[in-house]
Amino acid sequence: MKTAARAWAFAAGGFAIFTIATHAQAPASLTFDVASIKTSGAADAGLNVFPGVFPSPDGSVRATNATLRVLIGFAYNVEDDQILGGPPWQLTSRFDINARPDATGPRTTDAARQRLKALLADRFHLQAHDETREMTVSALVRPDRDAALGPNLKPTTTDCTAAGAECRTFVAPTAGRGGPLQMSIRGVGMPLSALCKTIGQAIGRRVIDGTGLTGLYDFEMELPIDPEVMVRALRQSGVSLPPGAAPRAADPSDTPAMTTIVQQRLGLRLETQKAQVPVLVIDGAEMPTPD
């Protein structure tokens, strides 16, 4: 159980990184001034190091035990089901990266993504193109356009343009000892697209915003997590869990259904739809030369 708890704590931390608000778009020409790429030695050392990409406020990026797929997901800001194609080693070969920009230029998460894109093109010879595919998704909608929002969803009163404003999504596991796994989420000054992304990570399906609501919102709730969804997400990131490591599923008597939680807390509803989803098709990539 400890292994599974650590795994979910890592996954939740990764979710938080991917949902940080970054409204300013960075130029596509940004690059790192210095970058080191090494084959991860975690597996050879018998260490259970979970893969991750960690941007820093100073603009640097550190990747630990990360597969190519994890690196692509961060650089292009896409979910795993949006990445198509790629070499066979994209989920098995792992890398440690330390990269930092020069003293000038933006330090946003968007800038870090753009610099990592350039690094992948230069060192991994990554080639990719955008397409659109039809997928089955869940849409977050308003049951009634005139109905009030739920008690846990309100327009933000935080000035997200102010220096030091913590406008982001916070995610944390909330399972007690031996209890069912849950995800505690709290958003401050976030668009509803961020809420959709977090709910999608909990249910293991893409969620799109069909509310028609604009602006920034505060939201808070706890969602039950299907352990199979957690295990699948970790395996797609290149993590191998030992048999029996996943926590038990939530019993229906323990936790209200997902649809009930979304309705009661947010005043919204999830419904299944077909939608055109942007995807990233990997045309080619090569193993980098370690330095």
C-alpha positions as CSV (number, residue, x, y, z in Angstrom):
1,M,0.0,0.0,0.0
2,K,2.9,2.4,0.7
3,T,4.1,1.9,-2.8
4,A,0.7,2.7,-4.3
5,A,0.3,5.7,-2.0
6,R,3.7,7.1,-3.1
7,A,2.7,6.4,-6.8
8,W,-0.5,8.3,-6.4
9,A,1.2,11.2,-4.6
10,F,3.6,11.5,-7.5
11,A,0.8,11.3,-10.0
12,A,-1.2,14.0,-8.2
13,G,1.8,16.2,-8.0
14,G,2.3,15.8,-11.7
15,F,-1.3,16.7,-12.3
16,A,-0.8,19.9,-10.4
17,I,2.2,20.8,-12.5
18,F,0.3,20.3,-15.7
19,T,-2.6,22.5,-14.6
20,I,-0.7,25.6,-13.5
21,A,-2.2,28.7,-15.1
22,T,0.2,30.2,-17.7
23,H,-1.7,32.8,-19.7
24,A,1.2,34.4,-21.6
25,Q,2.3,32.5,-24.7
26,A,6.1,32.3,-25.2
27,P,7.9,32.7,-28.5
28,A,8.6,29.5,-30.4
29,S,12.3,30.4,-30.8
30,L,13.1,30.0,-27.1
31,T,16.0,27.6,-26.2
32,F,18.0,26.5,-23.2
33,D,21.4,28.0,-22.8
34,V,22.8,24.8,-21.1
35,A,21.3,21.3,-21.1
36,S,22.5,18.0,-19.9
37,I,20.8,14.7,-20.9
38,K,21.7,11.4,-19.3
39,T,20.2,7.9,-19.4
40,S,18.5,7.5,-16.1
41,G,20.3,5.1,-13.7
42,A,17.3,4.6,-11.4
43,A,16.4,1.2,-12.9
44,D,20.0,-0.1,-12.8
45,A,20.3,1.0,-9.2
46,G,17.0,-0.7,-8.3
47,L,15.4,2.6,-7.3
48,N,11.7,3.2,-7.5
49,V,12.0,6.7,-8.9
50,F,8.8,8.0,-10.5
51,P,9.1,9.9,-13.8
52,G,8.5,13.7,-13.8
53,V,9.2,17.0,-15.4
54,F,9.7,19.9,-13.0
55,P,9.9,23.5,-14.2
56,S,11.4,26.0,-11.8
57,P,10.6,29.7,-11.2
58,D,14.0,30.6,-12.6
59,G,13.1,29.1,-16.0
60,S,15.1,25.9,-15.6
61,V,13.7,22.4,-16.1
62,R,14.6,19.2,-14.4
63,A,13.4,15.8,-15.6
64,T,13.9,12.7,-13.5
65,N,13.6,9.1,-14.8
66,A,11.3,10.5,-17.6
67,T,10.4,8.7,-20.7
68,L,10.2,10.4,-24.1
69,R,6.4,10.3,-23.8
70,V,6.5,12.1,-20.5
71,L,8.8,14.7,-22.0
72,I,6.5,15.2,-25.0
73,G,3.5,15.5,-22.8
74,F,5.0,18.3,-20.8
75,A,6.6,20.1,-23.8
76,Y,3.4,20.1,-25.9
77,N,1.0,20.3,-23.0
78,V,-1.0,17.3,-24.2
79,E,-2.5,14.3,-22.4
80,D,-1.3,10.7,-23.1
81,D,-4.3,9.9,-25.4
82,Q,-3.4,12.9,-27.6
83,I,0.0,11.4,-28.4
84,L,-0.1,9.0,-31.4
85,G,2.7,7.0,-32.9
86,G,6.4,7.2,-31.8
87,P,9.3,4.8,-31.5
88,P,9.0,1.5,-29.4
89,W,11.4,2.8,-26.8
90,Q,9.3,5.9,-25.9
91,L,7.9,4.1,-22.7
92,T,11.0,2.1,-21.8
93,S,14.1,4.3,-22.1
94,R,14.3,6.9,-19.4
95,F,16.3,10.1,-19.1
96,D,17.5,12.6,-16.5
97,I,17.6,16.2,-17.8
98,N,18.9,19.4,-16.3
99,A,18.5,22.4,-18.5
100,R,18.6,26.2,-17.8
101,P,18.0,29.3,-19.9
102,D,20.2,32.3,-20.2
103,A,19.8,35.3,-17.9
104,T,17.3,37.0,-20.2
105,G,13.9,36.0,-21.6
106,P,10.6,34.9,-20.0
107,R,10.5,32.5,-17.0
108,T,6.9,31.2,-17.4
109,T,5.8,27.6,-17.7
110,D,4.9,28.3,-21.3
111,A,8.5,29.4,-21.9
112,A,9.8,26.2,-20.3
113,R,7.5,24.1,-22.6
114,Q,8.8,26.0,-25.7
115,R,12.5,25.5,-24.6
116,L,11.9,21.8,-24.0
117,K,10.3,21.5,-27.5
118,A,13.4,22.9,-29.0
119,L,15.6,20.6,-26.9
120,L,13.6,17.5,-28.1
121,A,13.9,18.6,-31.7
122,D,17.7,19.2,-31.3
123,R,18.8,16.3,-29.2
124,F,16.1,13.6,-29.8
125,H,15.5,14.7,-33.4
126,L,11.8,14.7,-32.6
127,Q,9.5,15.3,-35.6
128,A,5.7,15.7,-35.0
129,H,2.7,17.3,-36.5
130,D,-0.8,18.3,-35.4
131,E,-4.0,16.5,-36.4
132,T,-7.6,16.4,-35.2
133,R,-9.3,13.1,-34.4
134,E,-12.9,12.3,-33.4
135,M,-13.0,10.8,-29.9
136,T,-15.6,9.9,-27.3
137,V,-15.4,12.4,-24.5
138,S,-17.4,13.6,-21.5
139,A,-18.6,17.1,-21.6
140,L,-19.1,19.3,-18.5
141,V,-22.4,21.1,-19.1
142,R,-25.0,23.2,-17.3
143,P,-28.3,21.2,-16.8
144,D,-30.2,24.5,-17.1
145,R,-28.7,27.7,-18.5
146,D,-30.6,29.7,-15.9
147,A,-29.8,27.5,-12.9
148,A,-27.5,28.7,-10.2
149,L,-24.0,27.3,-10.0
150,G,-23.2,24.9,-7.1
151,P,-21.9,26.0,-3.8
152,N,-18.3,24.9,-4.6
153,L,-18.0,26.8,-7.9
154,K,-17.8,30.6,-7.8
155,P,-16.3,33.4,-9.9
156,T,-13.0,34.2,-8.4
157,T,-12.3,37.3,-6.3
158,T,-8.6,36.9,-6.6
159,D,-6.6,39.3,-8.8
160,C,-4.6,36.8,-10.8
161,T,-2.6,39.6,-12.4
162,A,-1.2,40.7,-9.0
163,A,2.4,39.8,-8.1
164,G,2.5,36.6,-6.0
165,A,-1.1,35.6,-6.8
166,E,-1.5,31.9,-6.4
167,C,-3.9,31.3,-9.3
168,R,-3.6,27.6,-10.1
169,T,-5.1,24.1,-9.5
170,F,-4.0,22.2,-6.3
171,V,-4.4,18.4,-6.3
172,A,-3.7,16.0,-3.5
173,P,-4.6,12.4,-2.6
174,T,-7.0,12.0,0.4
175,A,-7.2,8.3,1.0
176,G,-7.0,7.2,4.6
177,R,-5.2,4.1,5.7
178,G,-6.8,1.2,3.9
179,G,-9.5,3.5,2.7
180,P,-10.7,4.2,-0.9
181,L,-8.6,6.5,-3.0
182,Q,-9.9,10.0,-3.6
183,M,-8.6,13.2,-5.3
184,S,-9.0,16.5,-3.5
185,I,-8.9,19.4,-6.0
186,R,-9.0,23.1,-5.4
187,G,-8.8,25.8,-8.1
188,V,-8.1,29.5,-7.5
189,G,-8.7,31.9,-10.4
190,M,-8.8,29.1,-13.1
191,P,-10.8,28.8,-16.3
192,L,-13.2,25.9,-16.4
193,S,-11.0,24.1,-18.9
194,A,-8.6,23.5,-16.0
195,L,-11.4,22.0,-14.0
196,C,-12.4,19.7,-16.9
197,K,-8.8,18.5,-17.3
198,T,-8.6,17.6,-13.6
199,I,-11.9,15.8,-13.6
200,G,-10.7,13.9,-16.7
201,Q,-7.6,12.7,-14.9
202,A,-9.8,11.4,-12.2
203,I,-12.2,9.4,-14.4
204,G,-9.7,8.4,-17.1
205,R,-11.5,10.0,-19.9
206,R,-11.1,13.4,-21.7
207,V,-13.5,16.0,-20.4
208,I,-14.3,19.1,-22.5
209,D,-15.9,22.4,-21.4
210,G,-19.5,22.6,-22.7
211,T,-20.7,25.1,-20.1
212,G,-20.4,28.2,-22.1
213,L,-19.0,30.0,-19.0
214,T,-16.1,32.3,-19.4
215,G,-13.9,34.0,-16.9
216,L,-11.9,32.6,-14.0
217,Y,-13.4,30.6,-11.2
218,D,-12.7,29.1,-7.7
219,F,-13.7,25.5,-7.2
220,E,-13.2,22.8,-4.6
221,M,-14.3,19.1,-4.2
222,E,-13.2,15.6,-3.6
223,L,-13.6,13.0,-6.4
224,P,-13.4,9.2,-6.1
225,I,-10.5,7.6,-8.1
226,D,-10.7,4.3,-9.9
227,P,-7.5,2.5,-9.1
228,E,-7.4,1.0,-12.6
229,V,-7.3,4.6,-14.0
230,M,-4.4,5.4,-11.7
231,V,-2.5,2.3,-12.6
232,R,-3.1,2.8,-16.3
233,A,-1.9,6.5,-16.1
234,L,1.3,5.4,-14.3
235,R,2.0,2.6,-16.7
236,Q,1.6,5.0,-19.6
237,S,4.2,7.2,-18.0
238,G,6.6,4.2,-17.8
239,V,6.0,3.2,-14.2
240,S,5.8,-0.5,-13.3
241,L,3.8,-1.3,-10.2
242,P,4.2,-4.6,-8.4
243,P,1.1,-6.9,-8.2
244,G,-1.4,-5.9,-5.6
245,A,0.1,-2.4,-5.3
246,A,-3.0,-0.5,-6.3
247,P,-5.4,0.7,-3.5
248,R,-8.9,-0.7,-3.4
249,A,-11.7,0.8,-5.4
250,A,-14.2,3.1,-3.6
251,D,-17.3,1.2,-2.5
252,P,-20.5,2.8,-3.8
253,S,-21.7,3.0,-0.1
254,D,-18.5,4.9,0.8
255,T,-18.7,7.7,-1.8
256,P,-21.4,9.3,-3.9
257,A,-21.3,8.7,-7.6
258,M,-19.2,11.0,-9.7
259,T,-22.2,12.5,-11.5
260,T,-23.8,13.2,-8.1
261,I,-20.7,14.9,-6.7
262,V,-20.4,17.1,-9.8
263,Q,-24.1,18.0,-9.7
264,Q,-24.2,18.8,-6.0
265,R,-20.9,20.6,-5.6
266,L,-20.7,22.4,-8.9
267,G,-24.2,22.5,-10.3
268,L,-23.0,20.9,-13.5
269,R,-23.5,17.6,-15.3
270,L,-21.3,15.2,-17.2
271,E,-22.6,13.8,-20.5
272,T,-21.0,11.6,-23.1
273,Q,-20.4,13.2,-26.5
274,K,-18.4,12.8,-29.7
275,A,-15.9,15.6,-30.2
276,Q,-13.0,16.6,-32.5
277,V,-9.8,16.5,-30.3
278,P,-6.4,17.9,-31.3
279,V,-3.7,15.2,-31.3
280,L,0.1,15.2,-31.8
281,V,1.3,12.6,-34.3
282,I,5.0,11.5,-33.7
283,D,6.7,11.1,-37.1
284,G,10.1,10.2,-35.8
285,A,12.5,10.4,-32.9
286,E,16.0,9.1,-32.2
287,M,17.8,8.2,-29.0
288,P,19.9,11.2,-27.8
289,T,23.6,11.1,-27.2
290,P,24.2,11.4,-23.4
291,D,26.4,14.3,-22.3
